[in-house]
Amino acid sequence: MKITEVKNCPTGLNYFDKDDLESKLEPQDIEDIVEIFQTPLTGSYNWDYTDADNRLKKLYELGKKLNWNATMDLDWSNEHYSHSDWATTPEHQQLAGFKPYDDLSEEKKIEVSWHLLGSSLSQIVHGEQGALLVASQLVSCAPTYNAKLYAASQTFDEARHVEVFNKYLQERIGFNYPVMPGLKLLLDKILSDPRWDLKFIGMQIIIEGLALAAFERQRAAAMDPLLKDLFYLVIRDEARHVTFGVNYLEEFVQTLSDEEKEERADFAYEACVVMRNRFGSDNVMKQFGWNVEEAQEVLNKSENAKLFNNLLFAKIMPNLKRIGLVTEKTQEKYAEMDILQFQDLEDHGNIDWDELSQPLDYASKTG
């Protein structure tokens, strides 16, 4: 085992050697690249093990019941789309309208589609690792018995998500991209804040809301049936995580003072600003030698970006309102962002037990 500490996250494209993967590398052949972060985490024991039979416990039980195995419950056979086929449907290509991209041959556009998918899935892997770390923190610092148990079960879910997306990147894509600055900024903020409930807000409402929006969008565009099945399984987990967060935080936020609520509301707003500015694939633009600012301008105006932006905040804003974190002060800020109207859409507070309890049946849902 070789562990190398770095002061900042790597910036270059990382390629996976298929021969190395198939040869089953030994531990001494692996170099782990780690970046150290410090957090003033305050843990708490809970000495009251009362297990109330409520909706939070039911969500925990569902998590145990609906566990799936990334290696055994998905078909990783070699019958899949090759890199000579589109990675995602042509109509979902976000760079359409950017002249350097439009001038490419179809073969080159297909290559770009694999890089765009690789970049997107790379950010998902990084985000899922962040969620894994936050969930593990919550096991220690969440104050109630139910929250500790659920955080433990979610930690395992997040580990499985890191595993399955990383496996897809290694075996299907062949490379990964470094974490984007906006995502890294949000993860750093959530991981290093000492307040457990801000971690909960940041992960369960903001990051998981982002994940649901991204996964639904990616699943609709995916060409590989394996990737569609993978997203189906992960979306089931993420929906349960968001539902738990909304139900738990709705009760907790009511116990806070007005000043404390405003602090949490500001934190959520700042996270939404980061999410709004997260669009783009700067790393892909640089990889192909394009002008990043020009490409980003086209991308921000594209219909795909607008649709995803709407989908993202349609997931986040109703939940923030439900838990009481769209305050009079932040309403004005959200109105300036032109996303306040999403607060009145359906939130995740009302639990559809029939939907969440359905057995895993992804094979029939790949269309």
Secondary structure, 3 states (H helix, E strand, C coil): CEEEEECCCCCCCEECCHHHHHCCCCHHHCEEEEECCCCCCCCCCCCCCCCCCCHHHHHHHHHHHCCCCCCCCCCCCCCCCCCCCCCECHHHCCCCCCHHHHCCCHHHHHHHHHHHHHHHHHHHHHHHHHHHHHHHHHHHHCCCHHHHHHHHHHHHHHHHHHHHHHHHHHHHHCEECCCCHHHHHHHHHHHHCCCHHHHHHHHHHHHHHHHHHHHHHHHHHECCHHHHHHHHHHHHHHHHHHHHHHHHHHHHHCCCCHHHHHHHHHHHHHHHHHHHCCCCCHHHHHHCCCCHHHHHHHHHHCHHHHHHHHHHHHHHHHHHHHCCCCCHHHHHHHHHCCCHHHHHCCCCCCCCHHHHHCCCCHHHCCC
